[in-house]
Amino acid sequence: MGLTVSRYEGEDIRLLFDENMTAAELDELIRDGITISLSRVKPTQQHARIMVQAPQSVMIVRGELLRAT
């Protein structure tokens, strides 16, 4: 599972782990890890495109969504 977002300076992405993660999901996380990739970074732009790939047991959330609740 993956998510691609644009982030400006000072903005963040949070990776949340399910507290009820099963042993199999934890094994998958340890085996496959989490991949974070930057793309489309240009000197004329003030943001970066970030792709985060993680197992389904990891929730990928834009920081401002957590602060809004």
Phi, psi and omega per residue, in radians:
M1 nan 2.458 -3.134
G2 -2.509 2.859 3.120
L3 -2.487 2.324 3.065
T4 -2.020 2.225 -3.134
V5 -2.389 2.771 2.973
S6 -1.665 2.401 3.108
R7 -2.273 2.367 3.041
Y8 -1.704 2.882 3.130
E9 -0.932 2.280 3.122
G10 1.612 -0.256 3.101
E11 -1.508 2.700 -3.081
D12 -2.347 2.977 3.043
I13 -2.212 2.389 3.128
R14 -1.949 2.424 3.031
L15 -1.902 2.042 -3.101
L16 -1.921 2.345 -3.114
F17 -1.837 2.296 -3.140
D18 -1.121 2.148 -3.128
E19 -1.178 -0.285 3.108
N20 -1.761 0.426 -3.126
M21 -1.022 2.334 3.121
T22 -1.376 2.903 3.104
A23 -1.058 -0.667 3.137
A24 -1.142 -0.722 3.109
E25 -1.156 -0.682 3.092
L26 -1.139 -0.714 3.076
D27 -1.050 -0.745 3.121
E28 -1.090 -0.753 3.131
L29 -1.086 -0.765 3.136
I30 -1.166 -0.727 -3.095
R31 -1.223 -0.845 -3.012
D32 -1.639 -0.434 -3.138
G33 1.185 -2.891 3.133
I34 -2.182 2.322 -3.129
T35 -1.928 2.275 3.093
I36 -2.143 2.149 -3.095
S37 -2.161 2.438 3.040
L38 -1.802 2.442 3.067
S39 -2.590 2.896 3.101
R40 0.946 0.736 3.073
V41 -1.654 2.032 -3.134
K42 -2.172 2.541 3.140
P43 -1.011 -0.474 -3.101
T44 -1.466 -0.178 -3.138
Q45 -1.761 2.622 3.133
Q46 -1.794 0.216 3.127
H47 -2.375 2.892 3.096
A48 -2.187 2.597 3.020
R49 -1.613 2.213 -3.101
I50 -2.147 2.271 3.058
M51 -1.989 2.259 3.104
V52 -2.049 2.161 3.075
Q53 -2.007 2.210 -3.096
A54 -2.619 2.784 3.061
P55 -1.048 2.805 -3.105
Q56 -1.099 -0.335 3.125
S57 -1.316 -0.111 3.126
V58 -1.872 2.168 3.102
M59 -1.617 2.246 3.127
I60 -1.839 2.086 -3.009
V61 -2.326 2.393 3.001
R62 -1.202 2.362 -3.067
G63 -0.945 -0.678 -3.093
E64 -1.157 -0.435 3.090
L65 -1.221 -0.584 3.090
L66 -1.271 -0.638 3.141
R67 -1.249 -0.400 -3.097
A68 -1.321 -0.283 -3.090
T69 -1.616 nan nan
